[in-house]
Amino acid sequence: MAMPAVATRSTVLVVEDEESLLFTLAHNLKREGFTVLTATRGDDGLRLARERTPDLILLDLMLPGVDGMQVCRLLRRDTKVPIIMLTALGGEGDRVAGLDTGADDYITKPFGMRELMARVRALLRRSSPREEAESGPSLIVSGDLHIDLDRRETRRAGAVLRMKPKEMDLLLFFAQHPGRVFSREQILNDVWGYDFFGGPRTVDVHVRWLRQKVEVDAGNPVRLLTVRGSGYLFEG
């Protein structure tokens, strides 16, 4: 079982002046296999974008030097690189303004890393149509469990499972990393977001709910397993 493909070692430029968030974004992107460039100022981000031609840019709106809107506007004069704007401004007018300057997507802080990584992969697939076609359908199959990544739909024995959004996020996270053990803290960071204030018990509760839907016998799971002292893994 393989993750939906994006270009091998795609390069992502992160332009963000909040150092803790910049570190978290870079760490998660590298763990997903991306090459990462970083900048904390708009003018530095603009220079890196022109010199290094990244495959995708994560661009904060509020930046020192040159703000994100202006960076996006200037880049759109000579490149079609996918741009996702990151901002604490969540009003409709702010979103429209960001998209009107040429951004391809817009995500409001705080956000979950799982959602952001999904958006990154989706934009990279759309910007590389030939590679997307070669990668085949984004469908993960585990016995009678069929997980459609694009439609966010899961079927077991042909029947559609009714799932809460966060249950689906958690299942997608596990299914895209088969055989890997994740601690509760890693899962919280990737699925709920770097600034989620809940504790590890949140993961345990959602895993229990998920097992009731994807396992034949939730009391004796064969897909979503507990690794004592370490966390959880999805056995594809």
Contacts in CASP RR format, 6 or more apart in sequence:
PFRMAT RR
TARGET T0000
AUTHOR 0000-0000-0000
METHOD contacts of the structure
MODEL  1
MAMPAVATRSTVLVVEDEESLLFTLAHNLKREGFTVLTATRGDDGLRLAR
ERTPDLILLDLMLPGVDGMQVCRLLRRDTKVPIIMLTALGGEGDRVAGLD
TGADDYITKPFGMRELMARVRALLRRSSPREEAESGPSLIVSGDLHIDLD
RRETRRAGAVLRMKPKEMDLLLFFAQHPGRVFSREQILNDVWGYDFFGGP
RTVDVHVRWLRQKVEVDAGNPVRLLTVRGSGYLFEG
1 140 0 8 1.000
1 141 0 8 1.000
1 142 0 8 1.000
1 175 0 8 1.000
1 178 0 8 1.000
1 236 0 8 1.000
3 176 0 8 1.000
3 177 0 8 1.000
4 121 0 8 1.000
4 125 0 8 1.000
4 135 0 8 1.000
4 138 0 8 1.000
4 149 0 8 1.000
4 176 0 8 1.000
5 125 0 8 1.000
5 131 0 8 1.000
5 132 0 8 1.000
5 134 0 8 1.000
5 135 0 8 1.000
6 121 0 8 1.000
6 124 0 8 1.000
6 125 0 8 1.000
6 128 0 8 1.000
6 131 0 8 1.000
7 55 0 8 1.000
7 124 0 8 1.000
7 128 0 8 1.000
7 131 0 8 1.000
9 33 0 8 1.000
9 34 0 8 1.000
9 35 0 8 1.000
10 34 0 8 1.000
10 35 0 8 1.000
10 55 0 8 1.000
10 56 0 8 1.000
10 124 0 8 1.000
11 34 0 8 1.000
11 35 0 8 1.000
11 36 0 8 1.000
11 37 0 8 1.000
11 52 0 8 1.000
11 54 0 8 1.000
11 55 0 8 1.000
11 56 0 8 1.000
12 29 0 8 1.000
12 34 0 8 1.000
12 35 0 8 1.000
12 36 0 8 1.000
12 37 0 8 1.000
12 54 0 8 1.000
12 55 0 8 1.000
12 56 0 8 1.000
12 57 0 8 1.000
12 58 0 8 1.000
12 120 0 8 1.000
13 36 0 8 1.000
13 37 0 8 1.000
13 38 0 8 1.000
13 39 0 8 1.000
13 45 0 8 1.000
13 48 0 8 1.000
13 49 0 8 1.000
13 52 0 8 1.000
13 54 0 8 1.000
13 56 0 8 1.000
13 57 0 8 1.000
13 58 0 8 1.000
14 22 0 8 1.000
14 25 0 8 1.000
14 26 0 8 1.000
14 29 0 8 1.000
14 36 0 8 1.000
14 37 0 8 1.000
14 38 0 8 1.000
14 39 0 8 1.000
14 57 0 8 1.000
14 58 0 8 1.000
15 38 0 8 1.000
15 39 0 8 1.000
15 40 0 8 1.000
15 41 0 8 1.000
15 42 0 8 1.000
15 44 0 8 1.000
15 45 0 8 1.000
15 48 0 8 1.000
15 57 0 8 1.000
15 58 0 8 1.000
15 59 0 8 1.000
15 60 0 8 1.000
15 63 0 8 1.000
15 68 0 8 1.000
15 71 0 8 1.000
16 22 0 8 1.000
16 25 0 8 1.000
16 38 0 8 1.000
16 40 0 8 1.000
16 58 0 8 1.000
16 60 0 8 1.000
16 63 0 8 1.000
16 86 0 8 1.000
17 40 0 8 1.000
17 41 0 8 1.000
17 60 0 8 1.000
17 62 0 8 1.000
17 63 0 8 1.000
17 64 0 8 1.000
18 60 0 8 1.000
19 40 0 8 1.000
20 194 0 8 1.000
21 109 0 8 1.000
21 194 0 8 1.000
22 38 0 8 1.000
22 40 0 8 1.000
24 113 0 8 1.000
24 189 0 8 1.000
24 194 0 8 1.000
25 58 0 8 1.000
25 116 0 8 1.000
26 36 0 8 1.000
26 38 0 8 1.000
28 113 0 8 1.000
28 116 0 8 1.000
28 117 0 8 1.000
28 189 0 8 1.000
28 190 0 8 1.000
29 36 0 8 1.000
29 117 0 8 1.000
29 120 0 8 1.000
30 36 0 8 1.000
32 117 0 8 1.000
34 120 0 8 1.000
37 48 0 8 1.000
37 52 0 8 1.000
37 54 0 8 1.000
39 45 0 8 1.000
39 47 0 8 1.000
39 48 0 8 1.000
40 63 0 8 1.000
40 64 0 8 1.000
41 63 0 8 1.000
41 64 0 8 1.000
41 65 0 8 1.000
41 66 0 8 1.000
42 63 0 8 1.000
42 64 0 8 1.000
42 65 0 8 1.000
42 66 0 8 1.000
42 67 0 8 1.000
42 68 0 8 1.000
42 71 0 8 1.000
43 65 0 8 1.000
43 66 0 8 1.000
45 71 0 8 1.000
46 66 0 8 1.000
46 71 0 8 1.000
46 74 0 8 1.000
46 75 0 8 1.000
48 54 0 8 1.000
49 57 0 8 1.000
49 71 0 8 1.000
49 75 0 8 1.000
49 79 0 8 1.000
49 81 0 8 1.000
50 78 0 8 1.000
53 79 0 8 1.000
53 81 0 8 1.000
54 81 0 8 1.000
55 81 0 8 1.000
55 82 0 8 1.000
55 124 0 8 1.000
55 127 0 8 1.000
56 81 0 8 1.000
56 82 0 8 1.000
56 83 0 8 1.000
56 84 0 8 1.000
56 120 0 8 1.000
56 123 0 8 1.000
56 124 0 8 1.000
56 127 0 8 1.000
57 75 0 8 1.000
57 81 0 8 1.000
57 82 0 8 1.000
57 83 0 8 1.000
57 84 0 8 1.000
58 84 0 8 1.000
58 86 0 8 1.000
58 116 0 8 1.000
58 120 0 8 1.000
59 68 0 8 1.000
59 71 0 8 1.000
59 72 0 8 1.000
59 83 0 8 1.000
59 84 0 8 1.000
59 85 0 8 1.000
59 86 0 8 1.000
59 103 0 8 1.000
60 68 0 8 1.000
60 85 0 8 1.000
60 86 0 8 1.000
60 87 0 8 1.000
61 67 0 8 1.000
61 68 0 8 1.000
61 69 0 8 1.000
61 85 0 8 1.000
61 86 0 8 1.000
61 87 0 8 1.000
61 88 0 8 1.000
61 89 0 8 1.000
61 94 0 8 1.000
61 98 0 8 1.000
62 68 0 8 1.000
62 87 0 8 1.000
62 88 0 8 1.000
62 89 0 8 1.000
63 71 0 8 1.000
66 74 0 8 1.000
68 85 0 8 1.000
69 97 0 8 1.000
69 98 0 8 1.000
69 101 0 8 1.000
72 83 0 8 1.000
72 85 0 8 1.000
72 98 0 8 1.000
72 101 0 8 1.000
72 102 0 8 1.000
72 103 0 8 1.000
73 101 0 8 1.000
73 102 0 8 1.000
75 81 0 8 1.000
75 83 0 8 1.000
76 101 0 8 1.000
76 102 0 8 1.000
80 127 0 8 1.000
81 127 0 8 1.000
82 104 0 8 1.000
82 105 0 8 1.000
82 123 0 8 1.000
82 124 0 8 1.000
82 126 0 8 1.000
82 127 0 8 1.000
83 102 0 8 1.000
83 103 0 8 1.000
83 104 0 8 1.000
83 105 0 8 1.000
84 103 0 8 1.000
84 104 0 8 1.000
84 105 0 8 1.000
84 106 0 8 1.000
84 107 0 8 1.000
84 116 0 8 1.000
84 119 0 8 1.000
84 120 0 8 1.000
84 123 0 8 1.000
85 98 0 8 1.000
85 103 0 8 1.000
85 105 0 8 1.000
85 106 0 8 1.000
85 107 0 8 1.000
86 107 0 8 1.000
86 109 0 8 1.000
86 111 0 8 1.000
87 94 0 8 1.000
87 106 0 8 1.000
87 108 0 8 1.000
87 109 0 8 1.000
88 108 0 8 1.000
88 109 0 8 1.000
89 108 0 8 1.000
90 108 0 8 1.000
95 106 0 8 1.000
95 108 0 8 1.000
98 106 0 8 1.000
99 106 0 8 1.000
104 123 0 8 1.000
105 119 0 8 1.000
105 123 0 8 1.000
107 115 0 8 1.000
107 116 0 8 1.000
107 119 0 8 1.000
110 193 0 8 1.000
110 194 0 8 1.000
110 195 0 8 1.000
110 196 0 8 1.000
111 193 0 8 1.000
112 190 0 8 1.000
112 191 0 8 1.000
112 192 0 8 1.000
112 193 0 8 1.000
112 194 0 8 1.000
112 196 0 8 1.000
113 189 0 8 1.000
113 190 0 8 1.000
113 191 0 8 1.000
113 193 0 8 1.000
113 194 0 8 1.000
114 169 0 8 1.000
114 172 0 8 1.000
114 173 0 8 1.000
114 190 0 8 1.000
114 191 0 8 1.000
114 193 0 8 1.000
115 169 0 8 1.000
117 190 0 8 1.000
118 172 0 8 1.000
125 131 0 8 1.000
125 132 0 8 1.000
125 135 0 8 1.000
126 132 0 8 1.000
138 148 0 8 1.000
138 149 0 8 1.000
138 150 0 8 1.000
139 146 0 8 1.000
139 147 0 8 1.000
139 148 0 8 1.000
139 149 0 8 1.000
140 146 0 8 1.000
140 147 0 8 1.000
140 149 0 8 1.000
140 175 0 8 1.000
140 176 0 8 1.000
141 147 0 8 1.000
142 175 0 8 1.000
142 178 0 8 1.000
142 223 0 8 1.000
142 236 0 8 1.000
144 156 0 8 1.000
144 157 0 8 1.000
144 158 0 8 1.000
145 154 0 8 1.000
145 155 0 8 1.000
145 156 0 8 1.000
145 214 0 8 1.000
145 223 0 8 1.000
146 154 0 8 1.000
146 155 0 8 1.000
146 156 0 8 1.000
146 158 0 8 1.000
147 153 0 8 1.000
147 154 0 8 1.000
147 171 0 8 1.000
147 172 0 8 1.000
147 175 0 8 1.000
148 154 0 8 1.000
148 155 0 8 1.000
149 172 0 8 1.000
149 176 0 8 1.000
152 168 0 8 1.000
152 172 0 8 1.000
153 160 0 8 1.000
154 160 0 8 1.000
154 161 0 8 1.000
154 163 0 8 1.000
154 168 0 8 1.000
154 171 0 8 1.000
154 213 0 8 1.000
154 214 0 8 1.000
155 161 0 8 1.000
156 213 0 8 1.000
156 214 0 8 1.000
161 213 0 8 1.000
161 214 0 8 1.000
163 171 0 8 1.000
163 213 0 8 1.000
164 209 0 8 1.000
166 191 0 8 1.000
166 192 0 8 1.000
166 206 0 8 1.000
167 206 0 8 1.000
167 209 0 8 1.000
167 210 0 8 1.000
167 213 0 8 1.000
169 191 0 8 1.000
170 187 0 8 1.000
170 191 0 8 1.000
170 203 0 8 1.000
170 206 0 8 1.000
170 207 0 8 1.000
170 210 0 8 1.000
171 210 0 8 1.000
171 214 0 8 1.000
173 187 0 8 1.000
173 190 0 8 1.000
173 191 0 8 1.000
174 182 0 8 1.000
174 224 0 8 1.000
174 232 0 8 1.000
174 233 0 8 1.000
174 234 0 8 1.000
175 234 0 8 1.000
175 236 0 8 1.000
177 234 0 8 1.000
178 234 0 8 1.000
178 235 0 8 1.000
178 236 0 8 1.000
179 233 0 8 1.000
179 234 0 8 1.000
179 235 0 8 1.000
179 236 0 8 1.000
180 233 0 8 1.000
180 234 0 8 1.000
181 227 0 8 1.000
181 230 0 8 1.000
181 231 0 8 1.000
181 232 0 8 1.000
181 233 0 8 1.000
182 190 0 8 1.000
182 231 0 8 1.000
182 232 0 8 1.000
182 233 0 8 1.000
183 230 0 8 1.000
183 231 0 8 1.000
184 199 0 8 1.000
184 200 0 8 1.000
184 203 0 8 1.000
184 204 0 8 1.000
184 231 0 8 1.000
184 232 0 8 1.000
185 200 0 8 1.000
187 203 0 8 1.000
187 232 0 8 1.000
188 196 0 8 1.000
188 198 0 8 1.000
188 199 0 8 1.000
188 200 0 8 1.000
188 202 0 8 1.000
188 203 0 8 1.000
192 198 0 8 1.000
192 202 0 8 1.000
196 202 0 8 1.000
203 232 0 8 1.000
207 224 0 8 1.000
207 226 0 8 1.000
207 232 0 8 1.000
208 218 0 8 1.000
210 224 0 8 1.000
211 218 0 8 1.000
211 219 0 8 1.000
211 221 0 8 1.000
211 224 0 8 1.000
212 218 0 8 1.000
214 223 0 8 1.000
214 224 0 8 1.000
215 221 0 8 1.000
215 222 0 8 1.000
215 223 0 8 1.000
215 224 0 8 1.000
216 222 0 8 1.000
222 235 0 8 1.000
223 234 0 8 1.000
223 235 0 8 1.000
223 236 0 8 1.000
224 232 0 8 1.000
224 233 0 8 1.000
224 234 0 8 1.000
224 235 0 8 1.000
225 232 0 8 1.000
225 233 0 8 1.000
225 234 0 8 1.000
225 235 0 8 1.000
226 232 0 8 1.000
227 233 0 8 1.000
END
